[in-house]
Amino acid sequence: MSTYLDSCDRCLIPVTPAAGLSDGDSGLVCGYRCPNCRGVWTCSWMTVPGRVDPPSHTADAHVAAVLHEQAAINRSHKKPARDTPAA
């Protein structure tokens, strides 16, 4: 099965993630750089059994920074929901 492909909003071409990080409860944040326009973005996914996971590191420092920031934001949003006692 394929990896977590996403399309560049500007060029509309499919792009393979440069790297991916877990964002908590079975979530995955992938970082992308378009080879055509060099745009950078992230996309959040639920992990899918059988899909190839992207590498956890990338040599592209800008993609890595955006990826780590978005994964931290996602984890912070998920953490309060787990720590809040049920009413």
C-alpha positions as CSV (number, residue, x, y, z in Angstrom):
1,M,0.0,0.0,0.0
2,S,1.2,3.5,-0.6
3,T,2.5,6.1,1.8
4,Y,0.7,9.2,2.9
5,L,0.6,11.2,-0.3
6,D,-0.8,14.8,-0.4
7,S,-1.1,17.3,-3.2
8,C,0.5,20.7,-3.4
9,D,-2.2,23.4,-3.3
10,R,-0.3,25.5,-5.9
11,C,0.9,22.9,-8.4
12,L,-1.7,20.2,-7.8
13,I,0.9,17.4,-8.0
14,P,1.1,14.5,-5.6
15,V,4.0,14.8,-3.1
16,T,5.5,12.1,-0.9
17,P,6.1,13.2,2.8
18,A,9.6,14.2,3.7
19,A,9.1,13.0,7.2
20,G,6.3,12.1,9.7
21,L,5.9,12.2,13.5
22,S,3.4,10.7,15.9
23,D,1.0,13.3,17.3
24,G,-0.5,11.2,20.1
25,D,-3.4,8.8,19.9
26,S,-2.8,6.9,16.6
27,G,-2.3,10.2,14.7
28,L,0.5,11.0,12.3
29,V,1.7,14.5,11.1
30,C,3.6,14.5,7.8
31,G,5.7,17.3,6.5
32,Y,5.9,17.9,2.8
33,R,7.9,20.1,0.3
34,C,6.7,20.5,-3.2
35,P,9.6,19.6,-5.7
36,N,8.1,22.1,-8.2
37,C,7.3,25.3,-6.3
38,R,9.3,24.4,-3.0
39,G,6.2,25.1,-0.9
40,V,6.1,23.5,2.6
41,W,3.1,22.2,4.5
42,T,1.9,19.6,7.0
43,C,-1.0,17.2,6.9
44,S,-2.5,15.2,9.8
45,W,-3.5,11.6,9.3
46,M,-4.9,8.7,11.3
47,T,-2.3,5.9,11.0
48,V,-3.5,3.2,8.6
49,P,-2.3,-0.4,9.1
50,G,-0.4,-1.6,6.0
51,R,0.6,1.9,4.8
52,V,4.3,2.7,4.6
53,D,5.3,5.1,7.4
54,P,7.4,8.1,6.3
55,P,10.8,8.5,7.8
56,S,10.9,10.2,11.2
57,H,13.8,12.6,10.2
58,T,14.5,14.8,7.2
59,A,17.6,16.7,6.1
60,D,15.3,19.7,5.1
61,A,15.5,21.9,8.2
62,H,12.5,24.0,7.3
63,V,10.2,21.0,6.8
64,A,11.5,19.5,10.1
65,A,10.8,22.7,12.0
66,V,7.2,23.0,10.6
67,L,6.6,19.3,11.2
68,H,7.8,19.4,14.9
69,E,5.8,22.5,15.6
70,Q,2.5,21.1,14.2
71,A,3.0,17.7,16.0
72,A,3.5,19.6,19.3
73,I,0.3,21.6,18.6
74,N,-1.7,18.5,17.8
75,R,-0.4,16.7,21.0
76,S,-1.3,19.7,23.1
77,H,-4.8,19.7,21.7
78,K,-5.2,16.0,22.4
79,K,-3.8,16.0,25.9
80,P,-6.4,18.0,27.7
81,A,-9.2,15.8,26.3
82,R,-7.5,12.7,27.9
83,D,-6.7,14.4,31.2
84,T,-10.2,16.0,31.8
85,P,-12.3,13.8,34.1
86,A,-15.6,12.6,32.8
87,A,-18.6,14.6,34.0
